[in-house]
């Protein structure tokens, strides 16, 4: 009888590939991917107008200083929807996990944007993100009336 090599249980690195879509949507990255997928399928007219701001993550102080000089703002939202509606110039969307917390800098950023005529929302989870995007757009589907 031939002995076949035993399969080891998947490592943590490989287990991400095995998680369900629901579990994947519990990280900020997963929520963001699901939101862009939703826009591409349900609101395709927005796909060129949803902009991700790469404003998170830790860096060295040298790179941080450079990014600050380039315009990086502490507290800036994750996404900007550059689609004006009659009452707003656009939508700033901050994405959090269910356990996430909005920072004081993010709250301040939101107040500043709302004072300038933009909509700002901090959402917790993919369902809230989709609901807020749909609320912002209302019945608008990208077609001229």
Legacy VTK file of the C-alpha trace (Angstrom):
# vtk DataFile Version 3.0
C-alpha trace
ASCII
DATASET POLYDATA
POINTS 145 float
0.000 0.000 0.000
1.402 3.378 -1.014
1.571 6.110 1.572
0.453 9.414 0.137
1.716 12.593 1.752
-0.727 13.969 4.287
-2.385 17.240 3.487
-1.786 19.830 6.131
-4.603 22.086 7.237
-4.562 25.402 5.409
-2.371 28.045 6.955
-3.843 31.384 7.975
-2.413 32.877 4.798
-4.250 30.394 2.596
-7.444 30.372 4.662
-8.491 33.731 3.194
-9.100 31.989 -0.116
-11.405 29.544 1.620
-13.609 32.032 3.445
-17.100 32.753 2.224
-18.011 36.030 0.585
-19.968 36.993 3.690
-16.897 36.603 5.902
-14.761 38.490 3.400
-17.147 41.446 3.583
-16.361 41.891 7.280
-13.041 43.655 6.590
-12.839 47.245 5.359
-11.125 46.029 2.213
-13.825 43.427 1.623
-16.574 45.990 2.159
-14.863 48.357 -0.289
-14.551 45.634 -2.934
-18.190 44.656 -2.473
-19.245 48.315 -2.811
-17.342 48.756 -6.087
-18.791 45.451 -7.350
-22.270 46.736 -6.499
-21.640 50.008 -8.339
-20.338 48.172 -11.410
-23.414 45.900 -11.539
-26.314 47.964 -10.186
-25.195 51.522 -10.961
-22.779 51.187 -13.917
-23.067 54.878 -14.810
-21.134 55.618 -11.570
-18.121 53.387 -12.240
-16.015 56.279 -13.584
-17.128 58.603 -10.788
-16.353 56.572 -7.665
-12.884 57.457 -6.426
-10.891 55.649 -3.728
-8.609 57.826 -1.631
-5.588 55.844 -0.478
-5.373 57.581 2.856
-4.869 54.785 5.359
-1.970 52.746 6.540
1.183 53.437 8.424
4.336 54.600 6.730
7.800 55.702 7.684
8.081 59.291 8.870
9.915 60.230 5.669
7.166 58.862 3.443
4.514 60.334 5.736
6.111 63.759 5.454
6.241 63.431 1.661
2.598 62.304 1.464
1.520 65.213 3.656
3.307 67.650 1.326
1.551 65.944 -1.613
-1.826 66.671 -0.016
-2.647 63.677 2.176
-5.210 64.705 4.788
-5.671 62.977 8.107
-9.294 61.928 8.439
-10.180 62.105 4.732
-12.910 59.684 3.666
-12.314 56.381 1.914
-14.445 57.156 -1.141
-15.676 60.175 -3.031
-18.660 59.827 -5.347
-18.168 62.621 -7.882
-21.797 62.676 -8.952
-23.618 65.903 -8.048
-27.261 65.760 -7.096
-29.628 68.738 -6.813
-28.945 69.179 -3.091
-25.246 68.122 -2.918
-22.065 68.475 -4.955
-20.990 64.895 -4.258
-20.838 62.167 -1.591
-17.921 61.485 0.741
-18.218 57.937 2.090
-16.246 56.626 5.073
-16.371 52.830 5.350
-16.056 50.994 8.665
-16.490 47.409 9.768
-19.313 46.631 12.177
-16.812 47.001 15.028
-15.053 50.075 13.583
-15.099 53.541 15.059
-15.028 56.929 13.368
-12.027 58.973 14.482
-12.303 62.598 15.641
-10.353 63.646 12.516
-12.863 61.843 10.302
-15.777 63.537 12.072
-14.095 66.922 11.604
-13.483 66.179 7.916
-17.144 65.255 7.508
-18.323 68.481 9.138
-16.049 70.521 6.864
-17.324 68.777 3.734
-20.966 69.176 4.746
-20.367 72.883 5.401
-19.222 73.190 1.759
-22.275 71.511 0.255
-21.150 67.886 0.075
-22.887 64.911 1.621
-20.766 62.959 4.131
-21.640 59.611 5.613
-19.811 57.118 7.795
-21.243 53.649 7.175
-20.772 50.385 9.035
-20.819 47.343 6.745
-21.699 46.708 3.123
-25.462 46.827 3.604
-25.255 50.301 5.131
-22.879 51.458 2.359
-25.249 50.310 -0.390
-28.249 51.747 1.437
-26.531 55.134 1.824
-25.438 55.220 -1.823
-28.979 54.363 -2.943
-30.406 57.003 -0.596
-28.009 59.604 -2.022
-28.914 58.791 -5.636
-32.601 58.238 -4.970
-34.419 56.924 -8.035
-31.766 58.293 -10.389
-30.483 55.542 -12.672
-28.084 57.462 -14.904
-30.568 58.147 -17.677
-31.669 61.612 -18.694
-35.347 62.236 -18.102
LINES 1 146
145 0 1 2 3 4 5 6 7 8 9 10 11 12 13 14 15 16 17 18 19 20 21 22 23 24 25 26 27 28 29 30 31 32 33 34 35 36 37 38 39 40 41 42 43 44 45 46 47 48 49 50 51 52 53 54 55 56 57 58 59 60 61 62 63 64 65 66 67 68 69 70 71 72 73 74 75 76 77 78 79 80 81 82 83 84 85 86 87 88 89 90 91 92 93 94 95 96 97 98 99 100 101 102 103 104 105 106 107 108 109 110 111 112 113 114 115 116 117 118 119 120 121 122 123 124 125 126 127 128 129 130 131 132 133 134 135 136 137 138 139 140 141 142 143 144
